[in-house]
């Protein structure tokens, strides 16, 4: 049943003072248009990409040379090139400020607090840049970091970008194999890691893992002090030194920013590893910058001096999105650790103390706050908070309601969705339109987003595949180790010719918004964190007791929980001790997020005639949905083993 009233309607003042309103007026004046609101602007931005994207560049004050051409071969999704004559430097654009004003604030649970001025940030970037260059690191070299979400991580990324090196990061809770599955593919010249970190009030020692990863990578390692003893970890790690020792020979000076092509690689992000080791997704400096500026300045209304917070780790693309807030002159508010340590108030305490303007988090966190019985609306002064964003998994209608009843009534709530694949969003909020319960407000500017059925036809009022029908700047440059582009094409373009198919089930609403119904592939999404089944299999199937495994995401309690089915070795039974051992193996070898909620023994696992297990078919059976193409299975009778399981009803 459709709600009759929106949860939030922007005031006339909100609309009039928003950057997107100023952008519309500027475009109207420059091009003789009469755009009247968001829908008009979106339609124009898709139809006139060669006018829209330069307008974003100019409005947001991108530093660089734009060049004469805007878009070459624009009708080809894979062949299109944006701003092929442009040069810029990503780090230069993210360091607009100087002086004693706050660039970055940091909290590590309730253990650590720090404030970094623009001058302090620039100083470390300068010293790191000199240290990297002295080690022979330059354009195109990779720097890999297993780091907490802390200021030093941002500084190291900026130093890498300033010289054209390519940055890749993950969080320190990844297991050794999880780290090597990622960084082992990209051949880094340098590995950066912390000495320890805090989680749930407990000190997490990563020294042995850092030493093992460093040894396997075989590259120099830099140990950053956070929660442990950096010198001790460095002494036990082959080829390692501390950050302090690395930068000690260098004095801060004016940073030299190397001009680079718009499409120069900036980041390597990683897919979830559903069908093997994670894919290495390479994103460009120009595409990332322009897309993030568009989203933050226009869709989020971010302005210089505002406080921008996102609860994220360095292994999620929202970290890359968050740090781009520096380009608008905003103050980044970083947090590392558990959002419930010491209790569920910690992030709202932070928001109140520092006067967040934007509070970004996950749908799972919002649900956890709701279930905890907290009502921040009553316990905290959130008067500066004007926008809350939610991503990672679809925010339930109940989650929407709770935000307004339990957190704050008079603010915009933007459920957003996109991903690692585009280091940004396909669908998100905007400050010009109402917020309806359970709905994402609309598509991203400049993105030809639609919902198609299996026949490749646009549909309204029914579920279909989320697609994008025209090229856009933040498409990946390439996949690493994919010389002929076969993996890239297979990831997004196998389903529909010359059309990006994102792998989400989506639906247009009567209000022109969208609802995301979950993934249409086998990627797991518990708590809004994308997890690949292959990373779980890599751990479980090394155990002698387990002959074979299959993992799915079960829709449960407005979220997704991980369910692991195991076919055990002959004579083995699934005891509580074995369940504990399997969970421990996954937790230590992959990460705590990969640990399944349920582990169930089955006599057989369905597979194709070529021997591939069929996760999607099992997922459909578990959810009482029909399975297509059973004739392709070698043992279709095995599907019956997964139907109506009592273990999955609680």
C-alpha positions in Angstrom: 0.0 0.0 0.0 1.4 3.4 -1.0 2.0 5.9 1.8 -0.1 9.0 1.3 2.3 11.4 2.8 6.1 11.8 2.5 8.3 11.5 5.5 10.1 14.7 4.7 9.6 17.6 2.3 12.3 20.2 1.7 11.5 23.7 2.8 11.6 26.6 0.4 14.7 27.8 2.1 16.4 24.3 1.8 15.7 24.3 -1.9 16.7 28.0 -2.5 20.0 27.6 -0.6 21.1 24.3 -2.0 24.1 24.0 -4.3 22.0 22.0 -6.8 19.5 24.9 -7.1 22.4 27.3 -7.8 23.7 24.7 -10.4 20.3 24.6 -12.1 20.2 28.4 -12.3 23.8 28.5 -13.7 22.9 25.9 -16.4 19.7 27.7 -17.3 21.7 31.0 -17.8 24.6 29.4 -19.7 22.6 27.3 -22.1 19.3 29.2 -22.3 17.4 26.5 -20.6 14.3 26.5 -18.4 15.1 23.6 -16.1 12.5 23.7 -13.2 13.6 21.0 -10.8 15.5 17.7 -10.3 13.6 15.7 -13.0 14.2 18.3 -15.6 17.9 18.5 -14.6 18.3 14.8 -14.7 16.7 14.4 -18.1 19.0 17.2 -19.5 22.1 15.7 -17.8 21.6 12.4 -19.6 20.6 13.9 -22.9 23.4 16.4 -23.0 26.4 14.8 -21.3 28.8 17.0 -23.2 27.3 20.0 -21.6 26.5 18.5 -18.2 29.9 17.2 -17.2 31.9 20.3 -18.1 29.3 22.2 -16.1 30.0 20.0 -13.0 33.7 20.5 -13.6 33.3 24.3 -13.6 30.7 24.6 -10.8 32.8 22.5 -8.5 36.0 24.3 -9.3 38.1 21.3 -10.4 41.8 22.2 -10.5 43.3 21.2 -13.8 43.2 21.7 -17.5 39.9 20.6 -19.0 41.0 20.4 -22.6 38.9 20.9 -25.7 37.1 17.5 -26.0 34.5 16.3 -23.5 33.4 12.9 -24.8 34.8 10.7 -27.6 32.9 7.7 -28.9 30.1 8.4 -26.5 27.7 5.9 -27.9 29.9 3.0 -26.9 29.8 2.0 -23.2 33.2 0.3 -23.4 34.8 2.7 -25.9 33.7 6.1 -24.5 36.4 8.4 -23.2 35.6 11.5 -21.1 37.9 14.6 -21.2 40.6 12.8 -23.2 42.7 16.0 -23.4 42.4 16.9 -19.7 45.1 16.9 -17.1 44.6 17.1 -13.3 45.9 15.7 -10.0 43.5 14.1 -7.6 45.5 15.0 -4.5 45.7 18.6 -5.5 42.0 18.8 -5.7 41.6 17.2 -2.3 43.9 19.7 -0.6 42.2 23.0 -1.1 42.7 24.2 2.5 45.6 25.7 4.4 46.0 26.9 8.0 44.8 25.8 11.4 41.2 24.9 10.5 40.1 21.3 10.9 40.7 19.1 7.9 40.2 15.7 9.7 38.8 14.7 13.0 39.4 11.2 14.3 38.0 8.9 17.0 39.1 5.3 17.6 36.2 4.0 19.7 36.5 5.8 23.1 40.3 5.2 23.2 41.7 7.8 20.8 40.8 11.3 19.7 42.8 13.5 17.3 42.4 16.7 15.2 44.3 17.4 12.1 44.5 20.9 10.6 44.9 21.5 6.9 48.6 22.4 7.6 49.2 19.2 9.5 47.7 17.1 6.8 49.6 18.9 4.0 52.8 18.5 6.0 52.5 14.7 6.3 51.5 14.4 2.6 54.6 16.4 1.6 56.9 14.3 3.7 55.4 11.0 2.5 55.6 12.2 -1.1 59.3 12.8 -0.7 59.8 9.5 1.0 57.9 7.6 -1.7 59.9 9.3 -4.4 63.1 8.5 -2.7 62.2 4.9 -2.8 61.7 5.1 -6.6 57.9 5.0 -6.4 56.2 6.9 -9.2 53.5 7.0 -11.8 51.6 3.7 -12.1 53.2 2.0 -9.1 50.9 0.4 -6.6 50.8 1.1 -2.8 48.8 -1.3 -0.7 47.6 -0.5 2.8 46.0 -2.7 5.5 45.0 0.2 7.7 42.3 1.5 10.1 40.2 4.5 9.0 42.6 7.0 10.5 44.2 10.3 9.3 47.5 8.7 8.4 45.7 6.5 5.9 44.2 9.5 4.1 47.6 11.3 4.1 49.3 8.2 2.6 46.7 7.9 -0.1 47.0 11.6 -1.0 50.8 11.3 -1.2 50.4 8.3 -3.5 48.0 10.2 -5.7 50.2 13.3 -5.8 52.8 11.4 -7.8 50.5 9.2 -9.8 50.9 6.0 -7.8 47.8 3.8 -7.5 46.3 3.3 -4.1 44.6 0.1 -2.8 43.5 -0.6 0.8 41.7 -3.0 3.0 40.9 -3.1 6.7 43.1 -4.8 9.3 40.5 -7.3 10.3 41.0 -9.2 7.0 42.6 -12.6 7.4 46.1 -13.2 5.9 44.7 -15.0 2.9 42.1 -12.4 2.3 44.8 -9.7 2.2 47.0 -11.8 -0.2 44.0 -12.6 -2.4 43.8 -8.9 -3.0 47.2 -7.4 -2.9 49.0 -10.4 -4.2 47.4 -9.8 -7.6 48.5 -6.2 -8.1 52.2 -6.3 -7.3 52.6 -3.4 -4.9 55.9 -1.6 -4.5 55.1 -0.8 -0.9 52.9 -2.3 1.9 51.6 -0.1 4.7 50.0 -1.5 7.9 49.2 -0.5 11.4 50.7 -2.0 14.6 47.4 -2.9 16.2 43.8 -1.6 16.4 40.9 -1.5 18.8 37.6 -3.3 18.3 34.8 -3.6 20.9 37.2 -2.2 23.5 39.8 -5.0 22.9 43.2 -4.6 21.5 43.6 -6.6 18.3 47.2 -7.6 17.6 48.0 -7.8 13.9 51.8 -8.1 14.2 52.1 -11.8 13.1 49.7 -11.2 10.3 51.5 -8.1 9.1 54.8 -10.0 9.1 53.3 -12.9 7.2 51.7 -10.7 4.5 54.9 -8.6 4.2 56.9 -11.8 3.7 54.6 -13.1 1.0 54.4 -9.8 -0.8 58.2 -9.4 -0.7 58.1 -5.6 -0.6 59.2 -2.9 1.8 56.7 -2.4 4.6 55.8 0.7 6.7 54.3 0.3 10.1 52.0 3.1 11.3 51.6 3.6 15.0 48.0 3.4 16.3 47.2 1.1 19.2 50.3 -1.0 19.6 54.1 -0.8 19.4 55.1 0.2 15.9 58.8 -0.3 16.5 58.3 -3.8 17.8 56.1 -4.8 14.9 58.6 -3.3 12.4 61.5 -5.2 14.1 59.6 -8.5 13.6 58.6 -7.8 10.0 61.0 -8.4 7.1 62.0 -5.2 5.3 59.9 -3.0 7.6 60.4 0.4 9.1 58.0 2.7 11.1 56.2 5.7 9.5 58.2 8.0 11.8 61.5 6.6 10.6 60.3 6.8 7.0 59.5 10.5 7.1 62.2 11.6 9.6 64.7 12.7 6.9 62.2 15.1 5.2 61.0 18.5 6.1 57.5 19.6 5.0 57.6 21.8 1.9 55.2 22.8 -0.9 53.7 19.7 -2.4 54.5 19.0 -6.1 51.5 17.7 -7.8 52.1 15.7 -11.0 49.6 16.6 -13.8 48.0 13.3 -15.0 45.5 12.3 -17.6 41.8 12.3 -16.6 41.8 8.5 -17.1 45.0 7.9 -15.1 44.5 5.0 -12.6 43.9 6.2 -9.0 42.4 3.3 -7.0 42.3 -0.4 -7.3 39.2 -1.7 -5.5 38.2 -5.3 -5.2 35.0 -7.3 -6.0 33.6 -9.6 -3.4 35.2 -12.7 -4.9 32.0 -14.6 -5.6 33.4 -17.0 -8.2 37.1 -16.9 -7.3 39.7 -14.5 -6.1 38.4 -10.9 -6.0 38.5 -9.0 -9.3 40.7 -5.9 -9.2 38.7 -2.9 -10.3 40.7 0.0 -11.5 39.2 3.5 -11.2 40.4 6.7 -12.7 41.4 9.9 -11.0 39.2 12.2 -13.1 36.2 10.0 -13.1 36.3 9.4 -9.4 36.8 13.1 -8.6 34.1 14.4 -10.9 31.5 11.7 -9.9 32.2 12.3 -6.1 32.0 16.1 -6.5 28.7 15.7 -8.3 27.3 13.5 -5.6 28.6 15.4 -2.7 28.1 19.0 -3.9 24.8 18.5 -5.8 23.1 15.5 -4.4 24.2 15.9 -0.8 24.6 19.7 -0.8 28.0 19.5 0.9 29.6 22.9 1.5 33.1 24.1 2.7 33.4 23.9 6.5 30.7 21.3 7.0 31.4 18.1 9.0 31.1 15.0 6.8 31.0 11.6 8.6 30.7 8.1 7.1 30.9 4.9 9.2 33.2 2.8 7.0 36.4 0.8 6.9 39.2 1.2 4.4 38.1 -2.0 2.7 34.7 -0.5 1.6 34.3 2.0 -1.3 32.5 4.4 1.0 36.0 5.2 2.4 37.1 6.3 -1.0 33.8 8.3 -1.3 34.3 9.9 2.2 37.8 11.2 1.6 36.7 13.0 -1.5 34.8 15.3 0.8 38.1 17.2 1.3 37.7 18.5 -2.3 34.7 20.6 -1.2 36.6 22.0 1.8 34.6 19.9 4.2 36.0 18.5 7.5 36.2 14.7 7.4 35.0 13.0 10.6 36.7 9.6 10.8 35.8 6.7 13.2 37.5 3.4 13.5 36.2 0.4 15.5 32.9 -0.9 16.7 29.9 1.5 16.5 28.7 0.0 19.8 31.9 0.4 21.8 31.6 1.3 24.6 27.8 1.5 23.8 25.4 2.4 21.0 25.6 6.1 21.8 29.2 6.5 20.6 28.5 7.7 17.1 25.7 10.0 18.2 28.0 11.4 20.9 30.5 12.1 18.2 27.8 13.7 16.0 26.6 16.0 18.8 30.1 17.0 19.9 31.4 17.8 16.4 28.1 19.0 14.9 27.9 16.7 11.9 26.1 18.1 8.9 26.0 14.7 7.1 25.9 11.3 8.9 26.5 8.3 6.6 26.1 4.8 7.8 24.6 1.4 6.8 21.0 0.1 6.9 22.1 -2.6 9.3 23.5 0.0 11.8 20.2 1.9 11.7 18.3 -1.3 12.4 20.7 -2.2 15.2 20.1 1.2 16.8 16.4 0.7 16.4 16.5 -2.8 18.1 18.7 -1.5 20.9 15.9 0.8 22.1 18.0 3.9 21.8 16.3 7.2 20.8 19.0 9.6 19.8 16.3 12.2 19.0 15.7 12.5 22.7 19.2 11.9 24.1 21.3 14.0 21.7 21.4 17.5 20.3 21.5 16.8 16.5 20.4 20.2 15.5 23.2 20.6 12.9 22.5 17.3 11.2 20.6 17.9 8.0 21.3 14.7 6.0 21.6 11.0 7.0 22.6 8.6 4.3 22.2 4.8 4.3 23.8 2.2 2.1 25.3 -1.3 2.0 21.9 -3.0 1.8 18.3 -1.8 1.2 16.9 0.2 4.1 13.6 -1.3 5.1 10.5 0.8 5.3 10.7 0.3 9.1 14.2 1.7 9.0 12.9 4.8 7.3 10.2 5.3 9.9 12.7 4.8 12.8 15.1 7.4 11.4 12.4 10.1 11.6 10.8 8.8 14.8 13.9 7.9 16.7 16.8 9.9 15.3 15.6 13.2 13.9 12.4 14.5 12.4 13.5 17.5 10.4 16.3 16.2 8.1 16.7 14.5 4.8 17.2 10.7 4.7 18.9 9.5 1.6 19.0 5.8 1.0 21.8 5.3 -1.7 23.0 2.4 -3.8 25.8 1.8 -6.2 29.0 0.1 -5.4 32.6 -0.8 -5.8 32.1 -1.2 -9.5 31.5 2.5 -10.0 33.1 3.8 -6.7 29.9 5.8 -6.3 26.1 5.6 -6.6 23.6 4.8 -9.4 20.7 5.9 -7.3 20.6 8.3 -4.3 19.0 11.3 -2.7 18.7 14.9 -3.6 17.6 17.9 -1.5 14.9 19.1 -4.0 12.4 16.3 -3.6 10.4 14.6 -0.8 11.5 11.4 1.0 9.0 8.6 0.8 9.1 5.6 3.1 11.1 2.7 1.7 12.2 4.6 -1.4 15.4 5.9 -2.8 14.7 9.4 -4.1 16.0 8.9 -7.7 18.8 8.3 -10.2 22.2 10.0 -10.2 22.7 13.0 -12.4 24.4 12.2 -15.7 23.5 8.5 -15.3 21.0 6.9 -17.7 19.6 4.6 -15.0 16.6 2.3 -15.8 15.0 -1.0 -14.9 14.7 -3.7 -17.6 13.0 -7.0 -17.7 14.6 -10.2 -19.0 13.8 -9.2 -22.5 15.8 -6.0 -22.3 12.6 -3.8 -22.2 12.2 -0.9 -19.7 9.5 -1.7 -17.0 7.6 0.3 -14.5 5.9 -1.0 -11.5 7.6 -4.4 -11.6 11.0 -5.7 -10.5 13.8 -5.9 -13.1 17.5 -5.5 -13.6 19.1 -2.2 -12.7 20.9 -1.0 -15.8 22.7 2.1 -17.1 22.3 2.7 -20.8 24.9 5.4 -21.5 28.6 5.7 -20.5 29.6 7.8 -17.5 33.0 9.0 -16.2 33.3 6.7 -13.2 33.1 3.5 -15.0 36.2 1.4 -14.3 39.3 2.1 -16.5 39.9 -1.7 -16.6 40.3 -4.7 -14.4 43.9 -5.5 -13.3 45.3 -8.6 -15.0 42.6 -8.6 -17.6 44.6 -7.7 -20.7 41.8 -8.4 -23.3 39.0 -7.0 -21.1 37.2 -10.3 -21.0 36.5 -10.2 -17.3 35.4 -6.6 -17.5 32.9 -7.3 -20.3 31.6 -10.4 -18.5 31.0 -8.6 -15.3 28.7 -5.9 -16.7 27.9 -6.4 -20.4 27.2 -10.1 -21.0 23.5 -9.7 -20.1 22.6 -6.8 -22.5 24.6 -5.5 -25.4 26.3 -2.1 -24.8 24.3 -1.7 -21.6 25.7 -1.8 -18.0 23.8 -4.5 -16.0 24.5 -3.9 -12.4 23.2 -7.1 -10.8 20.6 -5.5 -8.6 16.9 -6.2 -8.6 15.2 -2.8 -8.7 11.8 -1.2 -9.2 10.6 2.2 -10.1 8.0 3.7 -7.8 5.0 5.9 -8.5 7.0 8.9 -7.2 9.8 8.4 -9.6 12.0 6.9 -6.9 13.5 3.4 -6.8 13.4 0.4 -4.5 16.3 -2.0 -4.5 15.1 -5.6 -3.8 18.6 -7.0 -3.3 21.3 -8.6 -5.5 20.3 -10.6 -8.5 23.6 -12.5 -8.4 25.2 -14.7 -5.7 27.0 -11.9 -3.8 26.2 -12.0 -0.1 25.3 -8.8 1.7 24.9 -9.4 5.5 24.7 -6.2 7.4 25.3 -4.3 4.2 28.8 -5.6 3.6 29.4 -7.3 0.3 30.9 -10.7 0.8 32.0 -13.3 -1.8 31.2 -16.9 -1.3 34.6 -17.9 -2.7 36.4 -16.3 0.2 34.4 -18.6 2.6 35.0 -21.7 0.5 38.7 -20.9 0.4 38.7 -21.4 4.2 36.1 -24.1 4.8 37.2 -26.5 2.1 40.7 -26.6 3.4 39.3 -28.4 6.5 39.6 -32.2 6.4 36.1 -32.6 7.8 34.4 -30.7 5.0 34.2 -32.3 1.5 32.3 -29.5 -0.2 30.4 -26.3 0.7 27.8 -24.0 -0.7 26.9 -20.6 0.7 23.9 -18.3 0.1 22.4 -15.2 1.6 19.0 -15.9 3.2 16.6 -12.9 3.4 16.0 -12.6 7.1 14.7 -9.9 9.5 14.9 -7.0 6.9 18.5 -8.0 6.2 20.5 -11.0 4.7 22.1 -13.6 6.8 24.9 -15.9 5.6 23.9 -19.6 5.5 26.6 -22.2 4.9 25.7 -25.7 3.7 28.4 -28.4 4.1 28.8 -31.8 2.7 30.9 -33.5 5.3 33.7 -36.1 4.8 32.7 -39.8 5.2 32.1 -40.7 8.8 32.0 -37.0 10.0 29.0 -35.5 11.8 28.2 -31.8 12.3 28.8 -31.4 16.1 28.7 -28.2 18.0 32.5 -28.4 18.2 32.8 -28.7 14.4 30.5 -25.8 13.9 32.7 -23.7 16.3 35.8 -24.8 14.4 34.3 -23.9 11.0 33.3 -20.4 12.3 36.8 -19.9 13.9 38.5 -20.9 10.6 36.4 -18.4 8.6 36.8 -15.6 11.2 40.5 -15.9 11.2 41.1 -16.7 7.6 38.7 -14.3 6.0 37.1 -11.8 8.4 34.5 -11.7 11.2 32.0 -10.5 8.6 32.3 -13.7 6.7 31.1 -15.9 9.6 27.8 -17.6 8.7 24.7 -17.3 10.9 23.8 -20.9 10.2 25.8 -24.0 9.3 23.8 -26.9 8.0 25.0 -30.4 6.9 23.5 -31.7 3.7 24.0 -35.1 1.9 24.7 -33.6 -1.5 25.2 -30.2 -3.3 23.7 -29.5 -6.7 26.1 -28.7 -9.5 26.1 -28.2 -13.3 27.2 -30.8 -15.7 30.6 -29.1 -15.8 30.9 -29.4 -12.1 30.1 -25.9 -10.9 28.0 -25.6 -7.8 24.8 -23.6 -8.2 24.4 -21.1 -5.5 21.6 -19.2 -7.1 19.4 -22.3 -7.6 19.8 -23.2 -3.9 19.0 -19.6 -2.9 15.8 -19.8 -4.9 14.8 -23.1 -3.3 15.4 -21.8 0.2 13.1 -18.8 -0.6 10.4 -21.0 -2.1 10.9 -19.6 -5.6 11.0 -21.6 -8.8 14.4 -22.7 -10.2 15.0 -22.1 -13.9 17.1 -24.4 -16.2 17.2 -27.5 -13.9 18.0 -29.5 -17.0 21.5 -27.9 -16.8 22.1 -29.7 -13.5 24.0 -32.9 -13.2 22.1 -33.8 -10.0 18.8 -31.8 -9.9 17.4 -34.1 -7.3 19.8 -32.5 -4.8 17.8 -29.3 -4.8 15.1 -31.1 -2.7 17.6 -31.3 0.2 17.3 -27.5 0.6 13.6 -27.1 0.7 11.6 -26.2 3.8 14.5 -26.7 6.2 13.5 -26.3 9.8 16.9 -24.9 10.7 16.2 -21.9 8.5 12.9 -20.9 10.2 14.5 -19.4 13.3 
